[in-house]
C-alpha cells in the first residue's frame, strides 16, 4: 500500500475507533443517567433476597451488614443494585429464614447469632427500600423441601406415617424423611393448608409495607417477588421429586407471588415482577442456564449455596430486573 493510502486508511480507522469508543461511552453514561439518584437504600427480606451461600470465591458469607449466619452473599441482588446506583448510604438487612416478624423483632440464628430487627436499618432519610418476604411466613420453603424424594417414583409409604425429623432452622431438608408426597401431605382432609397459609400471610405483608411508609415516608418501596426457579415437573435426579408434587408446589409459588402483588397494592408498595423475566432458568435446567441450585454447589459462580435457593446468576438476574424497573418507572 502506498504511503499516502496507508496514512489515509489509518486515519479513517482511528476515527472510526474514536467514534465507536465515544458511542460506547455515551451509551454507558446514558444508562447510568437514566437511573434515579438514591441517597439511602435499605434492603429487607429473606434468603431469596440475601441469595444465601455457605461459601464462594469471597470466602464465608458477608458480615458487613448482618451476622454470618444470615448467610448473605457478597454479591446478592441488593448489593449489586446498590453498586449500580452508586448509593452513598446502603444497608442490607436480608437474612436467611426471615419472616415479617423479624422486621420488628430480633431474629435468632442457627449458629447462635442474632440479626437485629430489620426495620432498625430504616430511617427518615431512606429513599429506596426493596422487600422480598412472604415465603417463610407461608411455610413455602419447608413445604418445598418436603416434596423432595430420594426415590425416583412415588413413595409407597403414606404421608405422616414416618417419624418427623428434628426441627431445623435452616430448611436444608423438610420436616419428614425425603420420600416426597408433599401434595398429599398439605391437601389431606380436603383443604389446602399451603393456600390457607399464603392467604393468611397477606395482612402481614400489607402491615409491613405500611409500617415502612411510616418510618421512611419519602421512600419508594419495591415489593420484589420470587423468581422462576420452581419447575412444574420433576427431573430426577436434578430435582428428585414426582411430577405431581412439583406441579403442586409450582402452583403454590404462583399463589405466593400473586399474594405478594396484592399485598403491595394494598400496602402502597410498587410490585416488581422477577418471575416472568426469569422463565426458562428453573432448577431443572443445565448448570450454566439455571438461576438456582437444588443441592447447593454451583458453577454460577463457583459456590456452595444453601439448597433450593438462587445462585449467583440468579442474583444477577434479580438485580437486572430491579434496575430495569427503576430505569422505566
PyMOL commands that set and color helices and strands:
alter all, ss='L'
color gray80, all
select helices_A, chain A and resi 3-33+47-50+68-70+77-85+101-104+118-121+140-146+182-186+188-190+193-215+243-267+276-278+312-328
alter helices_A, ss='H'
color red, helices_A
select strands_A, chain A and resi 40-45+53-56+89-92+107-108+114-115+128-132+220-224+270-272+292-293+297-299+302-305+309-310
alter strands_A, ss='S'
color yellow, strands_A
deselect
rebuild
show_as cartoon
